[in-house]
Amino acid sequence: MTAPYEERCDAYDGVRAAIAYISERYLDQPDIDTIARAVGEHPAILTRKFRAFAGLTPKAFLQAVTLDKAKMLLEHGEPVLDAALDTGLSGPGRLHDLFVTHHAMPPGAYRAKGAGLQIDYGFHPSPFGTALVMETEHGLVGLAFCDPGQETETFEDMAGRWPNAHYVSTPEKTALTARRIFDPTHWQADTPLRITLIGTDFEVQVWETLLSIPLGGITTYGKLADSIGRHKASRAVGAAVGKNPISFVVPCHRAVGSTGALTGYHWGLTRKRAMLGWEAASIGKVKPEAQTELFE
């Protein structure tokens, strides 16, 4: 049984080192004793922490995030990797992540670097470490992650994207948004999470395309480029993915390299793999009425 939301938020720090080890050694398929020994933890305790984080044992988590299947599909010329994490955890339908509704700020707002905007922000626990939630009256505009002691650095990173905005610390306000993002029981079709995309026209186009990648799926930068009619722009697409200001909700963590490698992630490769594993564990745990087909 999956642990409650609060326990899953608290569990990430306890399994972070193990996820990092799995990220480096997943091709070796290490057993629980090997993983536990590598991170200085007792196997039973590590297993309990993993269950709190992802509802899975470490071995099952390892299987859920292994990209061997993705690589095999690529080697055989499979054009779409939407269901490459084929771990037996996915349900019959695809899930529309968080029931997101989005719109883009007019180009002038991007050029003005946030001038005239009030951005409320707060730091909150999440299944992937501390999350920085940033929102305006129009909806969520920023979501970032940090480890203990990195809060100031993370805020400056995000605020630097819109240096002319007015920032107000209102954690009591952003706490509700944080819960709606990270607690699947709060994903409701009739009350979609509103997000606002602030970027260049090209960046917004890439971010909107990322929103079409279903929970538990991955795709490549090349495929993203093809989908927006920019067949030779994989690098530019990769750069736009890297600038995504609303991590996790706009699922840039689901974009991988042409070989199936996870490649980089602004908030850390360990966190990227943790997100993929957490999502794999979450599939099927959302209410059946929340399922919807994303593609014909």
Buried (B, 14 or more C-beta within 10 A) or exposed (E): EBBEBEBBBBBBBBBBBBBBBBBEBBEEEBEBEBBBBBBEBEBEEBBBBBBBBBBBBBBBBBBBBBBBBBBEBBEEEEEBBBBBBEBEBBBEBBBBBBBBEBEBBEEEBBEBBBEEBEBBBBBBBBBBBBBBBBBBEBBBBBBBBBBEEBEEEBBEBBBEBBEEBEBEEBEEBBBEBBBBBBBBEBBBEEEBBBBBBBBEEBBBBBBBBBBBBBBBBBBBBBBBBBBBEBEEBBEBBBBBBEBBBBBBBBBBBBBBBEEBEBBEBBBBBBBBBBBBBBBBBBBBEBEEEBBEEBEE
